């Protein structure tokens, strides 16, 4: 398998065999403002994805950060990172159904101070089974 990737129109990167995908937000400053700041957003097509979301921090503080995961503009989960005193990443496992718009947003709950965060999503791509293709 080569290291080539294919960029989709929605920002996801797929390996050339379409078995894995990923998207990275880069550094995003978040504050205590509402609504939460969007870190990254993508959409699935006919595939489903079993993956991990990482909310990482580029700075060290004890601020409490919350990550919101939305499917099709509905929040499916809010994951708090409390008393965050180091820059260790935290993985959240999710399954993304076909034809779903996924948005990851974050909010600083402790102070109205910029906190530099990033979002990363990596996953294994699955396709619906087809008749005659049951061994995949």
C-alpha positions as semicolon CSV with decimal commas, in nm:
position;residue;x (nm);y (nm);z (nm)
1;X;0,000;0,000;0,000
2;X;0,143;0,336;-0,095
3;X;0,129;0,648;0,117
4;X;-0,092;0,833;-0,130
5;X;-0,408;0,992;-0,001
6;X;-0,716;1,124;-0,173
7;X;-0,880;1,447;-0,058
8;X;-1,258;1,454;-0,070
9;X;-1,461;1,768;-0,119
10;X;-1,562;1,761;0,249
11;X;-1,210;1,773;0,391
12;X;-1,165;1,408;0,485
13;X;-0,845;1,248;0,360
14;X;-0,874;0,886;0,246
15;X;-0,590;0,642;0,195
16;X;-0,562;0,525;-0,165
17;X;-0,727;0,193;-0,076
18;X;-1,019;0,381;0,093
19;X;-0,981;0,177;0,413
20;X;-0,882;0,464;0,644
21;X;-0,953;0,835;0,670
22;X;-0,849;1,135;0,877
23;X;-0,897;1,509;0,916
24;X;-0,699;1,758;1,124
25;X;-0,812;2,107;1,217
26;X;-0,486;2,281;1,287
27;X;-0,464;2,523;1,580
28;X;-0,791;2,694;1,675
29;X;-0,832;2,951;1,953
30;X;-1,138;2,889;2,170
31;X;-1,297;3,108;2,436
32;X;-1,589;3,094;2,676
33;X;-1,825;3,232;2,412
34;X;-2,142;3,058;2,302
35;X;-2,206;2,894;2,063
36;X;-1,892;2,681;2,091
37;X;-1,617;2,741;1,834
38;X;-1,623;2,493;1,544
39;X;-1,294;2,306;1,530
40;X;-1,363;2,084;1,230
41;X;-1,649;1,965;1,014
42;X;-1,690;1,690;0,755
43;X;-1,956;1,478;0,586
44;X;-1,973;1,110;0,509
45;X;-2,114;0,973;0,187
46;X;-2,230;0,610;0,155
47;X;-1,957;0,486;0,390
48;X;-1,971;0,452;0,765
49;X;-1,665;0,523;0,977
50;X;-1,551;0,375;1,306
51;X;-1,310;0,628;1,446
52;X;-1,158;0,834;1,722
53;X;-1,189;1,203;1,796
54;X;-0,902;1,375;1,972
55;X;-0,927;1,718;2,132
56;X;-0,573;1,830;2,193
57;X;-0,432;2,134;2,365
58;X;-0,127;2,330;2,258
59;X;-0,101;2,518;2,585
60;X;-0,092;2,411;2,948
61;X;-0,358;2,543;3,183
62;X;-0,611;2,417;3,434
63;X;-0,904;2,548;3,228
64;X;-1,199;2,316;3,178
65;X;-1,273;2,253;2,809
66;X;-1,580;2,082;2,668
67;X;-1,597;1,919;2,325
68;X;-1,933;1,895;2,148
69;X;-1,993;1,630;1,881
70;X;-2,284;1,702;1,646
71;X;-2,441;1,478;1,383
72;X;-2,658;1,665;1,131
73;X;-2,680;1,971;1,363
74;X;-2,790;1,764;1,665
75;X;-2,552;1,728;1,960
76;X;-2,491;1,360;2,029
77;X;-2,238;1,413;2,306
78;X;-2,049;1,665;2,513
79;X;-1,718;1,551;2,657
80;X;-1,554;1,754;2,932
81;X;-1,183;1,783;2,993
82;X;-1,164;1,908;3,351
83;X;-0,863;2,031;3,545
84;X;-0,656;1,986;3,234
85;X;-0,306;2,040;3,366
86;X;-0,105;1,884;3,085
87;X;-0,124;1,865;2,707
88;X;-0,213;1,494;2,687
89;X;-0,474;1,415;2,424
90;X;-0,796;1,236;2,505
91;X;-0,954;0,990;2,258
92;X;-1,330;0,962;2,211
93;X;-1,453;0,668;2,005
94;X;-1,750;0,728;1,774
95;X;-1,927;0,555;1,486
96;X;-2,034;0,787;1,205
97;X;-2,328;0,664;0,993
98;X;-2,354;0,718;0,617
99;X;-2,470;1,058;0,489
100;X;-2,393;1,238;0,816
101;X;-2,250;1,585;0,867
102;X;-2,016;1,576;1,166
103;X;-1,914;1,892;1,351
104;X;-1,670;1,913;1,641
105;X;-1,686;2,230;1,848
106;X;-1,518;2,331;2,175
107;X;-1,574;2,585;2,449
108;X;-1,356;2,701;2,738
109;X;-1,569;2,672;3,054
110;X;-1,321;2,827;3,295
111;X;-1,232;3,168;3,159
112;X;-1,277;3,401;2,867
113;X;-0,917;3,343;2,767
114;X;-0,796;3,212;2,434
115;X;-0,690;2,850;2,456
116;X;-0,522;2,698;2,154
117;X;-0,675;2,359;2,075
118;X;-0,686;2,126;1,780
119;X;-0,917;1,851;1,662
120;X;-0,818;1,527;1,496
121;X;-1,042;1,253;1,363
122;X;-0,908;0,921;1,237
123;X;-1,114;0,624;1,134
124;X;-1,156;0,296;0,958
125;X;-1,390;0,319;0,662
126;X;-1,661;0,059;0,613
127;X;-1,895;0,008;0,323
128;X;-2,240;-0,155;0,334
129;X;-2,226;-0,522;0,252
130;X;-2,345;-0,622;-0,092
131;X;-2,496;-0,952;-0,207
132;X;-2,213;-1,173;-0,324
133;X;-1,959;-0,971;-0,127
134;X;-2,017;-1,111;0,221
135;X;-1,657;-1,213;0,288
136;X;-1,526;-0,853;0,301
